[in-house]
Amino acid sequence: MKKQERPPWEFSKRLAAWCVIIATAAAVASYVLAFLGLDTAEGITTTIFTGCIGYLVTYAAKSTAEKVSRNRHGLDAEGTPFGVQANNIETEEMADGTADT
């Protein structure tokens, strides 16, 4: 059985993944420094974390808007209409004379 190939991640999804990693690393670093008794840069950590959360909210809104638009216009994720494959099969059956009546 052939493994199904996944499409590459779009840039905004890659950026969202990086934001999650950076926000997590900033929060962990802040807690590790506090645990070790060292001075933490709370302002920088808060700014990084807030920026990353802001981007993730924006990315979620963008993705939702794209999904709603594709559904409204009958397109799949690649931009091809939903009915194209079904219409092609139906046309082939009619040409072969095997269509259900």
Jmol script that loads the backbone (N, CA, C; Angstrom):
load data "model"
ATOM      1  N   MET A   1       0.844  -1.179   0.000  1.00  0.00           N
ATOM      2  CA  MET A   1       0.000   0.000   0.000  1.00  0.00           C
ATOM      3  C   MET A   1       0.892   1.246   0.000  1.00  0.00           C
ATOM      4  N   LYS A   2       0.647   2.132  -0.945  1.00  0.00           N
ATOM      5  CA  LYS A   2       1.468   3.331  -1.106  1.00  0.00           C
ATOM      6  C   LYS A   2       1.083   4.373  -0.051  1.00  0.00           C
ATOM      7  N   LYS A   3       2.097   4.970   0.549  1.00  0.00           N
ATOM      8  CA  LYS A   3       1.869   6.003   1.562  1.00  0.00           C
ATOM      9  C   LYS A   3       1.384   7.277   0.879  1.00  0.00           C
ATOM     10  N   GLN A   4       0.303   7.856   1.427  1.00  0.00           N
ATOM     11  CA  GLN A   4      -0.259   9.057   0.829  1.00  0.00           C
ATOM     12  C   GLN A   4       0.657  10.247   1.096  1.00  0.00           C
ATOM     13  N   GLU A   5       0.941  11.004   0.046  1.00  0.00           N
ATOM     14  CA  GLU A   5       1.818  12.155   0.159  1.00  0.00           C
ATOM     15  C   GLU A   5       1.048  13.362   0.661  1.00  0.00           C
ATOM     16  N   ARG A   6       1.602  14.023   1.664  1.00  0.00           N
ATOM     17  CA  ARG A   6       0.969  15.224   2.211  1.00  0.00           C
ATOM     18  C   ARG A   6       1.478  16.454   1.472  1.00  0.00           C
ATOM     19  N   PRO A   7       0.605  17.435   1.283  1.00  0.00           N
ATOM     20  CA  PRO A   7       1.084  18.669   0.656  1.00  0.00           C
ATOM     21  C   PRO A   7       2.000  19.420   1.630  1.00  0.00           C
ATOM     22  N   PRO A   8       2.946  20.206   1.119  1.00  0.00           N
ATOM     23  CA  PRO A   8       3.840  20.948   2.011  1.00  0.00           C
ATOM     24  C   PRO A   8       3.068  22.003   2.805  1.00  0.00           C
ATOM     25  N   TRP A   9       3.600  22.309   3.981  1.00  0.00           N
ATOM     26  CA  TRP A   9       2.969  23.337   4.816  1.00  0.00           C
ATOM     27  C   TRP A   9       3.106  24.696   4.155  1.00  0.00           C
ATOM     28  N   GLU A  10       2.048  25.492   4.235  1.00  0.00           N
ATOM     29  CA  GLU A  10       2.136  26.858   3.737  1.00  0.00           C
ATOM     30  C   GLU A  10       2.929  27.699   4.734  1.00  0.00           C
ATOM     31  N   PHE A  11       3.398  28.846   4.284  1.00  0.00           N
ATOM     32  CA  PHE A  11       4.275  29.686   5.107  1.00  0.00           C
ATOM     33  C   PHE A  11       3.616  30.100   6.416  1.00  0.00           C
ATOM     34  N   SER A  12       2.347  30.479   6.381  1.00  0.00           N
ATOM     35  CA  SER A  12       1.691  30.946   7.602  1.00  0.00           C
ATOM     36  C   SER A  12       1.570  29.831   8.635  1.00  0.00           C
ATOM     37  N   LYS A  13       1.412  28.587   8.185  1.00  0.00           N
ATOM     38  CA  LYS A  13       1.342  27.471   9.129  1.00  0.00           C
ATOM     39  C   LYS A  13       2.720  27.203   9.740  1.00  0.00           C
ATOM     40  N   ARG A  14       3.770  27.334   8.931  1.00  0.00           N
ATOM     41  CA  ARG A  14       5.127  27.185   9.466  1.00  0.00           C
ATOM     42  C   ARG A  14       5.424  28.264  10.505  1.00  0.00           C
ATOM     43  N   LEU A  15       5.006  29.492  10.194  1.00  0.00           N
ATOM     44  CA  LEU A  15       5.214  30.596  11.122  1.00  0.00           C
ATOM     45  C   LEU A  15       4.446  30.372  12.418  1.00  0.00           C
ATOM     46  N   ALA A  16       3.250  29.826  12.330  1.00  0.00           N
ATOM     47  CA  ALA A  16       2.462  29.521  13.531  1.00  0.00           C
ATOM     48  C   ALA A  16       3.172  28.469  14.382  1.00  0.00           C
ATOM     49  N   ALA A  17       3.754  27.462  13.749  1.00  0.00           N
ATOM     50  CA  ALA A  17       4.488  26.431  14.490  1.00  0.00           C
ATOM     51  C   ALA A  17       5.700  27.044  15.195  1.00  0.00           C
ATOM     52  N   TRP A  18       6.412  27.937  14.490  1.00  0.00           N
ATOM     53  CA  TRP A  18       7.546  28.607  15.115  1.00  0.00           C
ATOM     54  C   TRP A  18       7.096  29.472  16.292  1.00  0.00           C
ATOM     55  N   CYS A  19       5.952  30.120  16.181  1.00  0.00           N
ATOM     56  CA  CYS A  19       5.449  30.939  17.280  1.00  0.00           C
ATOM     57  C   CYS A  19       5.163  30.087  18.514  1.00  0.00           C
ATOM     58  N   VAL A  20       4.602  28.916  18.304  1.00  0.00           N
ATOM     59  CA  VAL A  20       4.335  28.024  19.429  1.00  0.00           C
ATOM     60  C   VAL A  20       5.642  27.605  20.094  1.00  0.00           C
ATOM     61  N   ILE A  21       6.629  27.262  19.287  1.00  0.00           N
ATOM     62  CA  ILE A  21       7.919  26.833  19.831  1.00  0.00           C
ATOM     63  C   ILE A  21       8.596  27.975  20.587  1.00  0.00           C
ATOM     64  N   ILE A  22       8.608  29.166  19.997  1.00  0.00           N
ATOM     65  CA  ILE A  22       9.272  30.309  20.634  1.00  0.00           C
ATOM     66  C   ILE A  22       8.551  30.735  21.908  1.00  0.00           C
ATOM     67  N   ALA A  23       7.217  30.772  21.882  1.00  0.00           N
ATOM     68  CA  ALA A  23       6.460  31.156  23.075  1.00  0.00           C
ATOM     69  C   ALA A  23       6.691  30.154  24.203  1.00  0.00           C
ATOM     70  N   THR A  24       6.712  28.872  23.862  1.00  0.00           N
ATOM     71  CA  THR A  24       6.957  27.838  24.869  1.00  0.00           C
ATOM     72  C   THR A  24       8.367  27.959  25.430  1.00  0.00           C
ATOM     73  N   ALA A  25       9.350  28.159  24.557  1.00  0.00           N
ATOM     74  CA  ALA A  25      10.739  28.298  25.014  1.00  0.00           C
ATOM     75  C   ALA A  25      10.913  29.533  25.892  1.00  0.00           C
ATOM     76  N   ALA A  26      10.273  30.631  25.549  1.00  0.00           N
ATOM     77  CA  ALA A  26      10.390  31.854  26.353  1.00  0.00           C
ATOM     78  C   ALA A  26       9.779  31.656  27.735  1.00  0.00           C
ATOM     79  N   ALA A  27       8.622  30.993  27.789  1.00  0.00           N
ATOM     80  CA  ALA A  27       7.979  30.749  29.083  1.00  0.00           C
ATOM     81  C   ALA A  27       8.812  29.786  29.931  1.00  0.00           C
ATOM     82  N   VAL A  28       9.329  28.729  29.314  1.00  0.00           N
ATOM     83  CA  VAL A  28      10.154  27.760  30.048  1.00  0.00           C
ATOM     84  C   VAL A  28      11.431  28.420  30.543  1.00  0.00           C
ATOM     85  N   ALA A  29      12.072  29.213  29.702  1.00  0.00           N
ATOM     86  CA  ALA A  29      13.300  29.895  30.106  1.00  0.00           C
ATOM     87  C   ALA A  29      13.048  30.835  31.276  1.00  0.00           C
ATOM     88  N   SER A  30      11.937  31.517  31.255  1.00  0.00           N
ATOM     89  CA  SER A  30      11.602  32.427  32.352  1.00  0.00           C
ATOM     90  C   SER A  30      11.432  31.668  33.661  1.00  0.00           C
ATOM     91  N   TYR A  31      10.727  30.534  33.612  1.00  0.00           N
ATOM     92  CA  TYR A  31      10.530  29.742  34.836  1.00  0.00           C
ATOM     93  C   TYR A  31      11.833  29.090  35.313  1.00  0.00           C
ATOM     94  N   VAL A  32      12.678  28.643  34.390  1.00  0.00           N
ATOM     95  CA  VAL A  32      13.956  28.042  34.774  1.00  0.00           C
ATOM     96  C   VAL A  32      14.837  29.087  35.453  1.00  0.00           C
ATOM     97  N   LEU A  33      14.902  30.279  34.884  1.00  0.00           N
ATOM     98  CA  LEU A  33      15.700  31.344  35.497  1.00  0.00           C
ATOM     99  C   LEU A  33      15.161  31.717  36.876  1.00  0.00           C
ATOM    100  N   ALA A  34      13.838  31.761  37.008  1.00  0.00           N
ATOM    101  CA  ALA A  34      13.250  32.069  38.319  1.00  0.00           C
ATOM    102  C   ALA A  34      13.561  30.960  39.323  1.00  0.00           C
ATOM    103  N   PHE A  35      13.523  29.715  38.891  1.00  0.00           N
ATOM    104  CA  PHE A  35      13.821  28.587  39.771  1.00  0.00           C
ATOM    105  C   PHE A  35      15.275  28.612  40.236  1.00  0.00           C
ATOM    106  N   LEU A  36      16.171  29.025  39.347  1.00  0.00           N
ATOM    107  CA  LEU A  36      17.585  29.093  39.693  1.00  0.00           C
ATOM    108  C   LEU A  36      17.928  30.340  40.507  1.00  0.00           C
ATOM    109  N   GLY A  37      16.957  31.215  40.717  1.00  0.00           N
ATOM    110  CA  GLY A  37      17.180  32.413  41.506  1.00  0.00           C
ATOM    111  C   GLY A  37      17.824  33.538  40.738  1.00  0.00           C
ATOM    112  N   LEU A  38      17.874  33.408  39.441  1.00  0.00           N
ATOM    113  CA  LEU A  38      18.461  34.460  38.612  1.00  0.00           C
ATOM    114  C   LEU A  38      17.393  35.473  38.218  1.00  0.00           C
ATOM    115  N   ASP A  39      17.845  36.626  37.784  1.00  0.00           N
ATOM    116  CA  ASP A  39      16.921  37.688  37.386  1.00  0.00           C
ATOM    117  C   ASP A  39      16.264  37.316  36.050  1.00  0.00           C
ATOM    118  N   THR A  40      14.958  37.382  36.005  1.00  0.00           N
ATOM    119  CA  THR A  40      14.249  37.077  34.763  1.00  0.00           C
ATOM    120  C   THR A  40      13.847  38.370  34.077  1.00  0.00           C
ATOM    121  N   ALA A  41      13.792  38.320  32.782  1.00  0.00           N
ATOM    122  CA  ALA A  41      13.364  39.476  31.998  1.00  0.00           C
ATOM    123  C   ALA A  41      11.869  39.309  31.728  1.00  0.00           C
ATOM    124  N   GLU A  42      11.073  39.653  32.720  1.00  0.00           N
ATOM    125  CA  GLU A  42       9.630  39.436  32.610  1.00  0.00           C
ATOM    126  C   GLU A  42       9.011  40.223  31.468  1.00  0.00           C
ATOM    127  N   GLY A  43       9.476  41.433  31.258  1.00  0.00           N
ATOM    128  CA  GLY A  43       8.918  42.268  30.202  1.00  0.00           C
ATOM    129  C   GLY A  43       9.144  41.676  28.823  1.00  0.00           C
ATOM    130  N   ILE A  44      10.341  41.167  28.597  1.00  0.00           N
ATOM    131  CA  ILE A  44      10.657  40.577  27.283  1.00  0.00           C
ATOM    132  C   ILE A  44       9.868  39.290  27.092  1.00  0.00           C
ATOM    133  N   THR A  45       9.818  38.453  28.127  1.00  0.00           N
ATOM    134  CA  THR A  45       9.074  37.195  28.030  1.00  0.00           C
ATOM    135  C   THR A  45       7.603  37.461  27.760  1.00  0.00           C
ATOM    136  N   THR A  46       7.038  38.419  28.455  1.00  0.00           N
ATOM    137  CA  THR A  46       5.624  38.760  28.266  1.00  0.00           C
ATOM    138  C   THR A  46       5.382  39.292  26.857  1.00  0.00           C
ATOM    139  N   THR A  47       6.281  40.130  26.361  1.00  0.00           N
ATOM    140  CA  THR A  47       6.140  40.680  25.013  1.00  0.00           C
ATOM    141  C   THR A  47       6.214  39.590  23.952  1.00  0.00           C
ATOM    142  N   ILE A  48       7.182  38.680  24.097  1.00  0.00           N
ATOM    143  CA  ILE A  48       7.312  37.571  23.143  1.00  0.00           C
ATOM    144  C   ILE A  48       6.060  36.704  23.177  1.00  0.00           C
ATOM    145  N   PHE A  49       5.632  36.342  24.372  1.00  0.00           N
ATOM    146  CA  PHE A  49       4.476  35.468  24.522  1.00  0.00           C
ATOM    147  C   PHE A  49       3.212  36.136  23.960  1.00  0.00           C
ATOM    148  N   THR A  50       3.017  37.421  24.264  1.00  0.00           N
ATOM    149  CA  THR A  50       1.846  38.149  23.773  1.00  0.00           C
ATOM    150  C   THR A  50       1.864  38.259  22.245  1.00  0.00           C
ATOM    151  N   GLY A  51       3.027  38.532  21.675  1.00  0.00           N
ATOM    152  CA  GLY A  51       3.146  38.614  20.218  1.00  0.00           C
ATOM    153  C   GLY A  51       2.818  37.292  19.545  1.00  0.00           C
ATOM    154  N   CYS A  52       3.321  36.212  20.116  1.00  0.00           N
ATOM    155  CA  CYS A  52       3.055  34.892  19.539  1.00  0.00           C
ATOM    156  C   CYS A  52       1.585  34.513  19.654  1.00  0.00           C
ATOM    157  N   ILE A  53       0.978  34.784  20.776  1.00  0.00           N
ATOM    158  CA  ILE A  53      -0.453  34.496  20.945  1.00  0.00           C
ATOM    159  C   ILE A  53      -1.269  35.346  19.982  1.00  0.00           C
ATOM    160  N   GLY A  54      -0.886  36.608  19.806  1.00  0.00           N
ATOM    161  CA  GLY A  54      -1.571  37.478  18.848  1.00  0.00           C
ATOM    162  C   GLY A  54      -1.502  36.934  17.439  1.00  0.00           C
ATOM    163  N   TYR A  55      -0.315  36.428  17.053  1.00  0.00           N
ATOM    164  CA  TYR A  55      -0.190  35.854  15.712  1.00  0.00           C
ATOM    165  C   TYR A  55      -1.043  34.602  15.570  1.00  0.00           C
ATOM    166  N   LEU A  56      -1.066  33.755  16.592  1.00  0.00           N
ATOM    167  CA  LEU A  56      -1.862  32.530  16.519  1.00  0.00           C
ATOM    168  C   LEU A  56      -3.355  32.834  16.385  1.00  0.00           C
ATOM    169  N   VAL A  57      -3.828  33.860  17.078  1.00  0.00           N
ATOM    170  CA  VAL A  57      -5.236  34.264  16.945  1.00  0.00           C
ATOM    171  C   VAL A  57      -5.492  34.772  15.525  1.00  0.00           C
ATOM    172  N   THR A  58      -4.564  35.569  14.994  1.00  0.00           N
ATOM    173  CA  THR A  58      -4.703  36.069  13.623  1.00  0.00           C
ATOM    174  C   THR A  58      -4.676  34.923  12.618  1.00  0.00           C
ATOM    175  N   TYR A  59      -3.789  33.944  12.820  1.00  0.00           N
ATOM    176  CA  TYR A  59      -3.701  32.794  11.928  1.00  0.00           C
ATOM    177  C   TYR A  59      -4.996  31.980  11.965  1.00  0.00           C
ATOM    178  N   ALA A  60      -5.564  31.799  13.162  1.00  0.00           N
ATOM    179  CA  ALA A  60      -6.818  31.057  13.276  1.00  0.00           C
ATOM    180  C   ALA A  60      -7.944  31.774  12.538  1.00  0.00           C
ATOM    181  N   ALA A  61      -8.003  33.089  12.650  1.00  0.00           N
ATOM    182  CA  ALA A  61      -9.030  33.858  11.938  1.00  0.00           C
ATOM    183  C   ALA A  61      -8.832  33.764  10.426  1.00  0.00           C
ATOM    184  N   LYS A  62      -7.589  33.857   9.956  1.00  0.00           N
ATOM    185  CA  LYS A  62      -7.290  33.756   8.531  1.00  0.00           C
ATOM    186  C   LYS A  62      -7.674  32.386   7.987  1.00  0.00           C
ATOM    187  N   SER A  63      -7.309  31.341   8.700  1.00  0.00           N
ATOM    188  CA  SER A  63      -7.619  29.986   8.258  1.00  0.00           C
ATOM    189  C   SER A  63      -9.124  29.739   8.221  1.00  0.00           C
ATOM    190  N   THR A  64      -9.831  30.258   9.219  1.00  0.00           N
ATOM    191  CA  THR A  64     -11.285  30.109   9.249  1.00  0.00           C
ATOM    192  C   THR A  64     -11.928  30.842   8.078  1.00  0.00           C
ATOM    193  N   ALA A  65     -11.462  32.055   7.809  1.00  0.00           N
ATOM    194  CA  ALA A  65     -12.014  32.822   6.688  1.00  0.00           C
ATOM    195  C   ALA A  65     -11.754  32.118   5.353  1.00  0.00           C
ATOM    196  N   GLU A  66     -10.560  31.543   5.177  1.00  0.00           N
ATOM    197  CA  GLU A  66     -10.259  30.810   3.946  1.00  0.00           C
ATOM    198  C   GLU A  66     -11.150  29.579   3.807  1.00  0.00           C
ATOM    199  N   LYS A  67     -11.344  28.866   4.910  1.00  0.00           N
ATOM    200  CA  LYS A  67     -12.174  27.657   4.873  1.00  0.00           C
ATOM    201  C   LYS A  67     -13.619  28.002   4.522  1.00  0.00           C
ATOM    202  N   VAL A  68     -14.152  29.055   5.130  1.00  0.00           N
ATOM    203  CA  VAL A  68     -15.525  29.477   4.842  1.00  0.00           C
ATOM    204  C   VAL A  68     -15.651  29.892   3.381  1.00  0.00           C
ATOM    205  N   SER A  69     -14.660  30.617   2.874  1.00  0.00           N
ATOM    206  CA  SER A  69     -14.688  31.054   1.479  1.00  0.00           C
ATOM    207  C   SER A  69     -14.638  29.860   0.530  1.00  0.00           C
ATOM    208  N   ARG A  70     -13.755  28.886   0.821  1.00  0.00           N
ATOM    209  CA  ARG A  70     -13.680  27.694  -0.036  1.00  0.00           C
ATOM    210  C   ARG A  70     -14.994  26.923  -0.006  1.00  0.00           C
ATOM    211  N   ASN A  71     -15.595  26.787   1.164  1.00  0.00           N
ATOM    212  CA  ASN A  71     -16.868  26.075   1.256  1.00  0.00           C
ATOM    213  C   ASN A  71     -17.976  26.818   0.517  1.00  0.00           C
ATOM    214  N   ARG A  72     -17.982  28.125   0.624  1.00  0.00           N
ATOM    215  CA  ARG A  72     -19.005  28.927  -0.037  1.00  0.00           C
ATOM    216  C   ARG A  72     -18.929  28.802  -1.558  1.00  0.00           C
ATOM    217  N   HIS A  73     -17.695  28.714  -2.072  1.00  0.00           N
ATOM    218  CA  HIS A  73     -17.508  28.639  -3.516  1.00  0.00           C
ATOM    219  C   HIS A  73     -17.319  27.212  -4.030  1.00  0.00           C
ATOM    220  N   GLY A  74     -17.431  26.216  -3.143  1.00  0.00           N
ATOM    221  CA  GLY A  74     -17.358  24.825  -3.554  1.00  0.00           C
ATOM    222  C   GLY A  74     -15.975  24.374  -3.993  1.00  0.00           C
ATOM    223  N   LEU A  75     -14.924  24.837  -3.304  1.00  0.00           N
ATOM    224  CA  LEU A  75     -13.555  24.471  -3.653  1.00  0.00           C
ATOM    225  C   LEU A  75     -12.934  23.641  -2.542  1.00  0.00           C
ATOM    226  N   ASP A  76     -12.035  22.722  -2.921  1.00  0.00           N
ATOM    227  CA  ASP A  76     -11.301  21.990  -1.897  1.00  0.00           C
ATOM    228  C   ASP A  76     -10.032  22.771  -1.541  1.00  0.00           C
ATOM    229  N   ALA A  77      -9.155  22.199  -0.723  1.00  0.00           N
ATOM    230  CA  ALA A  77      -7.972  22.914  -0.245  1.00  0.00           C
ATOM    231  C   ALA A  77      -7.010  23.299  -1.376  1.00  0.00           C
ATOM    232  N   GLU A  78      -7.014  22.542  -2.475  1.00  0.00           N
ATOM    233  CA  GLU A  78      -6.132  22.860  -3.601  1.00  0.00           C
ATOM    234  C   GLU A  78      -6.761  23.852  -4.573  1.00  0.00           C
ATOM    235  N   GLY A  79      -8.032  24.172  -4.383  1.00  0.00           N
ATOM    236  CA  GLY A  79      -8.692  25.140  -5.249  1.00  0.00           C
ATOM    237  C   GLY A  79      -9.476  24.528  -6.390  1.00  0.00           C
ATOM    238  N   THR A  80      -9.610  23.208  -6.409  1.00  0.00           N
ATOM    239  CA  THR A  80     -10.402  22.580  -7.465  1.00  0.00           C
ATOM    240  C   THR A  80     -11.840  22.423  -6.991  1.00  0.00           C
ATOM    241  N   PRO A  81     -12.787  22.617  -7.871  1.00  0.00           N
ATOM    242  CA  PRO A  81     -14.195  22.502  -7.471  1.00  0.00           C
ATOM    243  C   PRO A  81     -14.539  21.087  -7.002  1.00  0.00           C
ATOM    244  N   PHE A  82     -15.474  20.996  -6.044  1.00  0.00           N
ATOM    245  CA  PHE A  82     -15.881  19.703  -5.498  1.00  0.00           C
ATOM    246  C   PHE A  82     -16.481  18.802  -6.566  1.00  0.00           C
ATOM    247  N   GLY A  83     -17.348  19.333  -7.406  1.00  0.00           N
ATOM    248  CA  GLY A  83     -18.119  18.524  -8.327  1.00  0.00           C
ATOM    249  C   GLY A  83     -17.375  18.069  -9.559  1.00  0.00           C
ATOM    250  N   VAL A  84     -16.126  18.471  -9.756  1.00  0.00           N
ATOM    251  CA  VAL A  84     -15.412  18.147 -10.989  1.00  0.00           C
ATOM    252  C   VAL A  84     -15.237  16.642 -11.133  1.00  0.00           C
ATOM    253  N   GLN A  85     -14.788  15.962 -10.085  1.00  0.00           N
ATOM    254  CA  GLN A  85     -14.556  14.526 -10.187  1.00  0.00           C
ATOM    255  C   GLN A  85     -15.878  13.786 -10.386  1.00  0.00           C
ATOM    256  N   ALA A  86     -16.916  14.161  -9.657  1.00  0.00           N
ATOM    257  CA  ALA A  86     -18.215  13.513  -9.805  1.00  0.00           C
ATOM    258  C   ALA A  86     -18.778  13.768 -11.204  1.00  0.00           C
ATOM    259  N   ASN A  87     -18.634  14.961 -11.717  1.00  0.00           N
ATOM    260  CA  ASN A  87     -19.115  15.276 -13.061  1.00  0.00           C
ATOM    261  C   ASN A  87     -18.348  14.500 -14.119  1.00  0.00           C
ATOM    262  N   ASN A  88     -17.036  14.321 -13.942  1.00  0.00           N
ATOM    263  CA  ASN A  88     -16.239  13.559 -14.906  1.00  0.00           C
ATOM    264  C   ASN A  88     -16.674  12.099 -14.941  1.00  0.00           C
ATOM    265  N   ILE A  89     -16.926  11.515 -13.782  1.00  0.00           N
ATOM    266  CA  ILE A  89     -17.359  10.117 -13.715  1.00  0.00           C
ATOM    267  C   ILE A  89     -18.719   9.961 -14.394  1.00  0.00           C
ATOM    268  N   GLU A  90     -19.620  10.902 -14.102  1.00  0.00           N
ATOM    269  CA  GLU A  90     -20.963  10.853 -14.686  1.00  0.00           C
ATOM    270  C   GLU A  90     -20.888  10.992 -16.208  1.00  0.00           C
ATOM    271  N   THR A  91     -20.037  11.873 -16.695  1.00  0.00           N
ATOM    272  CA  THR A  91     -19.885  12.072 -18.141  1.00  0.00           C
ATOM    273  C   THR A  91     -19.309  10.815 -18.801  1.00  0.00           C
ATOM    274  N   GLU A  92     -18.328  10.187 -18.153  1.00  0.00           N
ATOM    275  CA  GLU A  92     -17.737   8.965 -18.696  1.00  0.00           C
ATOM    276  C   GLU A  92     -18.770   7.838 -18.756  1.00  0.00           C
ATOM    277  N   GLU A  93     -19.611   7.722 -17.722  1.00  0.00           N
ATOM    278  CA  GLU A  93     -20.632   6.682 -17.709  1.00  0.00           C
ATOM    279  C   GLU A  93     -21.643   6.900 -18.824  1.00  0.00           C
ATOM    280  N   MET A  94     -22.018   8.141 -19.058  1.00  0.00           N
ATOM    281  CA  MET A  94     -22.972   8.449 -20.134  1.00  0.00           C
ATOM    282  C   MET A  94     -22.358   8.123 -21.486  1.00  0.00           C
ATOM    283  N   ALA A  95     -21.058   8.381 -21.646  1.00  0.00           N
ATOM    284  CA  ALA A  95     -20.394   8.094 -22.915  1.00  0.00           C
ATOM    285  C   ALA A  95     -20.281   6.582 -23.150  1.00  0.00           C
ATOM    286  N   ASP A  96     -20.102   5.829 -22.048  1.00  0.00           N
ATOM    287  CA  ASP A  96     -19.991   4.384 -22.149  1.00  0.00           C
ATOM    288  C   ASP A  96     -21.360   3.696 -22.275  1.00  0.00           C
ATOM    289  N   GLY A  97     -22.382   4.416 -21.917  1.00  0.00           N
ATOM    290  CA  GLY A  97     -23.717   3.845 -21.927  1.00  0.00           C
ATOM    291  C   GLY A  97     -24.015   3.025 -20.684  1.00  0.00           C
ATOM    292  N   THR A  98     -23.229   3.228 -19.607  1.00  0.00           N
ATOM    293  CA  THR A  98     -23.415   2.480 -18.370  1.00  0.00           C
ATOM    294  C   THR A  98     -24.094   3.315 -17.296  1.00  0.00           C
ATOM    295  N   ALA A  99     -24.585   4.459 -17.624  1.00  0.00           N
ATOM    296  CA  ALA A  99     -25.224   5.336 -16.635  1.00  0.00           C
ATOM    297  C   ALA A  99     -26.543   4.720 -16.167  1.00  0.00           C
ATOM    298  N   ASP A 100     -26.819   4.909 -14.863  1.00  0.00           N
ATOM    299  CA  ASP A 100     -28.089   4.423 -14.304  1.00  0.00           C
ATOM    300  C   ASP A 100     -29.243   5.282 -14.811  1.00  0.00           C
ATOM    301  N   THR A 101     -30.342   4.631 -15.132  1.00  0.00           N
ATOM    302  CA  THR A 101     -31.505   5.383 -15.611  1.00  0.00           C
ATOM    303  C   THR A 101     -32.640   5.262 -14.658  1.00  0.00           C
TER     304      THR A 101
END
end "model"
wireframe off; spacefill off
backbone 0.3
color backbone group
